[in-house]
Amino acid sequence: MQLLAEHEQFAKVCLGNETVIRRTQNVGDRLISSGHYATSAIKTQ
């Protein structure tokens, strides 16, 4: 039962972070599209 509770908590944390991850990816994509001077570094991260 505790393992299930831990899994549910992990799933909630993952879903909560999904928005932040998507937002970060979108910013990186926009920087790359605009020809940012650090495009190669942005692509690797």
N, C-alpha and C positions, 0 to 999 in steps of 0.2 A: 504494500500500500504506500509506503514511503517513497519507493522508486517511482511510482506513478505520479505522486505529488511533485517530486523533483522534476520529472519530465514535463509536467504541465507548466511548472514555473519556468523552466528553460524555454519552452515554446512561447510563453508570454513575452519573455525578454527578447527572444529572436524577432517576434512580430513587432515589438516596440522599436527595435533598432532598424527595422526594414525601411522606415520612412527616412531616417537619417542617412542610411546608406544610399538610397535612391537620390536624395537631394545632393549628396556629395558627388555621386556619379554624374548627375546632370550638370553641376557646376564644372566638373572636369571636362565634360563633353563640350560645353560652351567655350571654355578656355581654348581647347584644342581647335574648335571650329573657327575661332577668331584669330588664330595664328599666334597664340601666346608664345613668348620667347622660350618658355620652358616646356614646350609641347612634348618633347621626347621624355622628359622626366615625369610629366603628368601621365603619359601613356603607360609607363612602367609601374606606376603606383596605383 
